[in-house]
Amino acid sequence: MEKLRPKRTKIEDKVVGTYQKIEEGVVGAYQNIEDAVVGTYQKIEDKFVKRFLEVEEDSNQTNK
């Protein structure tokens, strides 16, 4: 059996379209923020690991 739905009006179509544009904008902005945060964290992590490994390597050479 086929479900009967009322036809969407032009106003409803515009509202849905506007909502979708807002949603895409918000999701895009969130993704940009997330990428920036993750990228910054990765840079900090890389510098920490590099420094830690350099110090560790130096101390191992000194102990030999």
Legacy VTK file of the C-alpha trace (Angstrom):
# vtk DataFile Version 3.0
C-alpha trace
ASCII
DATASET POLYDATA
POINTS 64 float
0.000 0.000 0.000
1.346 3.422 -0.954
1.738 6.058 1.747
0.000 9.299 1.006
1.946 12.452 1.835
0.888 16.014 1.326
2.827 17.888 -1.317
5.507 20.221 -0.027
4.887 23.857 -0.675
7.423 26.241 -2.174
7.938 27.788 1.262
8.664 24.377 2.771
11.140 23.660 -0.022
12.894 26.980 0.643
12.981 26.335 4.391
14.435 22.853 3.880
16.978 24.199 1.389
18.005 26.983 3.767
18.290 24.533 6.649
20.509 22.261 4.554
22.779 25.196 3.624
23.074 26.207 7.287
23.786 22.614 8.243
26.521 22.310 5.605
28.064 25.590 6.777
28.074 24.537 10.418
29.504 21.116 9.641
32.159 22.684 7.405
33.121 25.206 10.083
33.311 22.494 12.724
35.484 20.373 10.426
37.851 23.312 9.862
38.145 23.891 13.617
38.692 20.197 14.256
41.372 20.002 11.550
43.155 23.043 12.996
43.079 21.655 16.534
44.261 18.225 15.463
46.986 19.740 13.292
48.212 21.949 16.139
48.161 19.030 18.561
50.115 16.930 16.068
52.784 19.644 15.750
53.124 19.884 19.536
53.262 16.103 19.839
55.910 15.842 17.110
58.091 18.483 18.795
57.717 16.784 22.160
58.620 13.373 20.753
61.557 14.794 18.804
62.917 16.556 21.870
62.346 13.560 24.134
64.012 11.166 21.707
66.956 13.528 21.194
67.447 13.845 24.948
67.045 10.094 25.411
69.546 9.350 22.624
72.016 11.850 24.104
71.734 10.309 27.562
72.197 6.790 26.123
75.375 7.878 24.358
76.655 9.451 27.560
75.959 6.273 29.543
77.924 4.040 27.142
LINES 1 65
64 0 1 2 3 4 5 6 7 8 9 10 11 12 13 14 15 16 17 18 19 20 21 22 23 24 25 26 27 28 29 30 31 32 33 34 35 36 37 38 39 40 41 42 43 44 45 46 47 48 49 50 51 52 53 54 55 56 57 58 59 60 61 62 63
